[in-house]
Amino acid sequence: MQVRACMLADLPAVQAIYAHHVLHGTGTFEEVPPTTRETEAHWRHIVASGGFPFFVAIEGDAALTGERVLGYASAREFRARPAYRYTCENSVYVAPDAQRRGVGFALMQAVIAHCEAQGLREMLAVIGDSENRGSIGLHGALGFSHVGTFRNVGYKFNRWIDVVLMQRTLETRAPPAA
């Protein structure tokens, strides 16, 4: 497995992975999967707005057998207001048949390292479903702490769903002088 920056050619696989989670999971509250064109717009926004990371984990060799995208992870601005400029929010999704193989962990390590290199201070995880043990466990293993739960704020698959909030400090240095 290799982690690298997501490229335009990876986006159909990224879209398919996310579509699976939209249609079958509660980690996202979207109910209709975005199209590949919408996925591309989202990707372009992330990489163009402040140099945020968008990585894929792949297996295979492009020259020999072709590459397969196993999952993806990104970070983006938490909120648009300037006071939040040192805080980001992450996302991570793994193909169903690639889960529990360290894919999400490797992706998130790369995202965290990139955000630290950019001088960001805090990373937030907004996790759909308090029963989402995979994502909660992944973030915990990466040093995130549980900081709160919004109860019953989403409604999907005929049930009310919580949102779990987790946070990790990336940098402890003071912000630059204004």
N, C-alpha and C positions, 0 to 999 in steps of 0.2 A: 504494500500500500504506500502511496505517495500523496502528500498534501501539496497543492499548488494553487496559485491564483486561478479563479474561474475565468474561462474564456467564452466568447460568444458561442462557440461550437458545443459547449457543455450545457447550454441553457435548456435544450429539449429534455435532457436527463434530469436537470434540476427541477424543471416544471413537473415532470412525471413523479419524482419523489415527493414533492410538495402536494401534488394532486392526490396522491395516495393518502397522505396525512389529513388533508382536508376532508376527503370522502369517508375515511375510516377511523379517524382519531379525534381526540379532544385537545390536543396540544395547540391547535389553532382554532379560533372561533369562526374562521371563514367557512362557508357552507358550499360555495361554488368555486372550484379551482380556477385560478387565473390562467389565461391563455399563455402560450409561449411568448407572444408579443408583450403582454403585460408583465411577464417574468423578466423579459429583457429590459423593459422600462424601469422596473424595480432594481435590477442589477446595475444599470447605468446610473441611477440616482445614488445608490450606495457608493460606488467607486468614484463617482464624480464629486460627491459632497464631502469634502474634507478628507479625502484619502482613506476612507474606511475600508476595511478588508472584506473580501468575499472569496472564500476558499472552497475548493472541492477536494475530496479524497478520491483517488482513482486507484484502480488495479489494472494490470495489463501493461502492454507496451504499444504505443501508438504506431511504431514502425513495424512491429511483428504481428500481434494479434488484435490490436485495437485496444483502446482504453474503455473502461467502464466506470462511470461515476457511482461511487458508493454512498455519498452523502455530501452535504455542504453546510457551511456555517458562515455567518457574517456578523458585523457590528454596524450600527448606524447611530445617528444622533438620537438621544433620548427625547429631547424636546427642542424646539426651534429657538427658544429664547436664549440670549447670549449667556446668561448665568449658568446654563446647563452645558456649556461648551467643553467641559472636562469630564462629562459623563456620557456613557454610551449604553446601548441596549443590544444584547446579542440574540441571535437565532441560530438554531442547529437542527438539522433534519437528516435522518439516515434512512436509506432504502430498507424496506422490511426484512429482506434476506441478508442484510449486512449488519444488523443490530447485534449488540453484545460481542463485537469483535474489536472494540477499541477505536472504531471509526470516529464517533462523536468526540471522544477524548482527544484524539490526535488533532482533529479539526479545531476544537476549542483551544488547545494549547497554542496553535498557530494564530488564532484570532487574538488571544490574550497577549501574546508576544508582540504582535503588530500594534495593538492598541497601547501597550506600554511604551513601545518605541516612538509612538506618536505623541507621547506625553499626557495621555488621558489618565484620569485619577480613579474613576469608579466605573465598574461594569455592572449593569443590572440585567437580571433574567426575569422575564414576565412569562411564567409557565402556566399554560392552560391545564387545568384539572389537578386538584390536590391528590388525585389517585395516580398521577403520571409519575410513577416511581422511577422509571428509566431516566427521565430528564432531571427530576429532583436529585436522584442519586448521582448522576453525571456532574451536575453543578456542585453538589456537595464535595465530591471527590476532587474537584478543581479549586476548592477553597472558598466557594460561595457560602454565605450564611443566609438562613431563612430570616427575613425581616418582616414578613407579614403575609396575610391571606385575605383577599377580597372574597367574601362568601356569596355564592349563588348569583354571580354577576353575568354569567353567560347561560344561554339556553340552546342546547344542541342535542340531537338524538333523543328528544323527548325527556330531557332531564336538565336540572340546574347544575351548573358547573362553576367551581371556584377558580380563582387565579392566585397562584403562589408567587410571591415576590422574593427574589434572592439577590444578594449583592456581594461583590468582591472588590476590595481596594486594589487598584493596580499600581498606583504611585503614591508615595507619601510626601513628596516634595511640595513646597509651596508653589502656588501659581505664579506666573511671571508678573512683574510689576506692570500696573496699568499704564 
